[in-house]
Amino acid sequence: MIYKAILPFLRISTSSIAIKDSNDVPVGMMERYYSNNVQRLLNYLLDNIVNNVRAYDQNGDLQIDIKEINTVKTLFVEKWHVELKKENFICEKKTRIKTNPEFYYEKSSTKVWIKKDFADKITRFIVDQHVAAEVHPEGMLPPKSNHITFKIFDERVSIYEIAALYYVFILKN
């Protein structure tokens, strides 16, 4: 299945992002949000320190809610609390080298890696050592790099999960 979205040019933007299928029909939307004004101020001052993202279906029902965990322990290993419908899990940044960013999470005993290799613009979602989804930006630099195509190969991941986690992934890298 193929979906498309156009991400905002500014990283601090909280505008809604429409998620459309291959026929240009909206299937949902996602947005970055701040829980309070302190988080908004911290983001302006410390450049993207808090990243919370929500995704909704076409009826406006919340599908996924991702909240960054900000404690002293998460200053070095960043973590997010993810509520995907009725499932709760922790997603954490496992990046060792800045050029090869990686996120990892486990949902219902399924191990999922989000990886991007050096000099490769494709981000891959790997479920149990098989590529479940790929995210392709159209170009290397904005505005073309903000036009995103999501290709989903496995039913175990939804477009809302892929889109929201990818958004957090690119905000942090």
C-alpha positions in Angstrom: 0.0 0.0 0.0 1.2 3.5 -0.9 0.5 6.7 1.0 1.7 10.3 0.7 2.2 13.3 2.9 3.8 16.7 2.8 5.7 17.6 5.9 5.9 21.3 7.1 9.0 23.2 6.1 9.6 24.5 9.6 10.5 21.8 12.2 8.7 23.7 15.0 5.5 23.8 13.1 2.3 22.4 14.7 0.2 22.4 11.6 -1.8 19.4 10.5 -0.3 17.1 7.9 -2.8 15.2 5.7 -2.0 11.6 4.9 -3.4 10.5 1.6 -3.6 7.2 -0.3 -2.3 6.6 -3.8 -5.6 8.0 -5.2 -5.1 11.3 -3.3 -8.0 10.5 -0.9 -7.3 11.6 2.7 -7.1 8.7 5.1 -6.0 10.7 8.1 -3.8 13.3 9.5 -1.0 13.8 12.0 0.3 16.7 13.9 3.1 17.7 16.3 1.9 19.2 19.6 3.0 20.6 22.9 1.5 19.5 26.2 2.0 22.9 27.7 3.6 26.3 27.0 6.8 25.3 28.8 7.4 22.6 26.2 6.8 25.1 23.5 9.3 27.6 25.0 11.9 24.8 25.5 11.6 23.9 21.9 12.2 27.4 20.7 15.2 27.9 23.0 16.9 24.5 22.9 16.1 23.5 19.3 13.7 20.6 19.1 14.1 19.1 22.6 10.5 18.0 23.0 8.7 16.0 20.2 5.1 14.9 20.7 3.1 13.6 17.7 -0.5 12.5 17.2 -2.1 10.8 14.3 -5.9 10.6 13.5 -7.9 8.6 11.1 -10.3 10.2 8.5 -13.1 10.3 11.2 -10.9 12.3 13.6 -10.4 9.3 16.0 -7.0 9.2 17.7 -4.9 6.3 16.4 -1.5 6.9 17.9 -0.1 9.3 20.5 3.6 9.7 21.0 4.9 11.6 24.0 8.6 12.3 24.6 9.9 11.2 28.1 12.0 14.0 29.5 14.0 13.0 32.6 17.6 13.2 33.6 18.1 9.6 32.3 16.7 10.4 28.9 19.1 13.2 28.2 21.5 10.6 26.7 19.1 7.9 25.5 16.0 9.6 24.2 12.7 7.7 24.7 9.0 8.1 23.8 5.9 6.7 25.3 3.7 5.4 22.5 0.0 4.7 22.8 -1.2 2.8 19.6 -4.9 2.2 20.0 -4.9 -0.1 23.1 -1.2 -0.9 23.1 1.4 0.9 25.1 5.1 0.6 24.5 8.4 2.6 24.7 10.3 3.6 21.6 14.0 4.5 22.2 16.8 6.0 20.1 19.6 3.4 19.6 21.8 5.5 17.4 25.5 4.8 17.8 26.7 6.9 14.9 25.0 10.1 13.8 25.1 9.1 10.1 23.2 5.9 10.8 20.2 6.8 13.0 18.2 3.9 14.6 15.1 3.6 16.8 13.8 0.5 18.4 10.6 -0.6 20.0 8.7 -3.8 20.9 4.9 -4.0 20.5 3.0 -7.2 21.4 6.3 -9.3 21.3 7.2 -7.9 17.8 10.6 -6.3 17.5 10.6 -3.2 15.3 13.7 -1.3 14.1 13.6 2.1 12.3 16.8 2.5 10.4 18.4 4.8 7.9 21.8 4.1 6.4 24.5 6.6 5.5 24.0 8.2 2.0 20.6 6.5 1.6 17.5 8.6 1.8 15.2 5.7 2.4 14.1 5.0 6.0 13.1 1.3 6.6 10.9 -0.2 9.3 12.2 -3.7 10.0 9.8 -6.1 11.7 11.3 -9.4 12.8 14.3 -8.9 10.4 12.0 -8.3 7.4 11.3 -4.9 5.8 7.7 -4.0 6.7 7.7 -0.5 5.4 9.8 2.1 3.6 9.6 5.8 3.6 10.9 7.7 0.5 11.4 11.5 0.4 11.2 12.8 -3.2 14.5 14.8 -3.0 17.5 15.4 -0.8 16.8 19.1 0.0 13.6 21.0 0.9 11.0 21.5 -0.5 11.2 18.2 -2.4 12.4 16.3 0.7 9.2 17.3 2.5 7.1 15.3 0.0 7.1 11.8 1.6 5.9 8.5 0.2 5.1 5.6 2.6 5.2 2.0 1.2 3.8 -0.6 3.5 4.5 -4.3 2.8 3.3 -5.9 6.1 -0.2 -5.7 7.7 1.3 -5.7 11.2 2.1 -2.0 10.9 -0.4 0.7 10.1 0.0 3.9 8.2 -0.6 5.9 11.3 2.1 4.1 13.2 4.6 4.5 10.3 3.8 8.1 9.6 3.9 9.3 13.3 7.0 7.4 14.2 8.8 8.5 11.0 7.9 12.1 11.8 9.5 11.8 15.3 12.4 10.0 13.7 13.2 12.9 11.3 12.6 15.5 13.9 15.3 14.0 16.1 17.8 13.4 13.3 
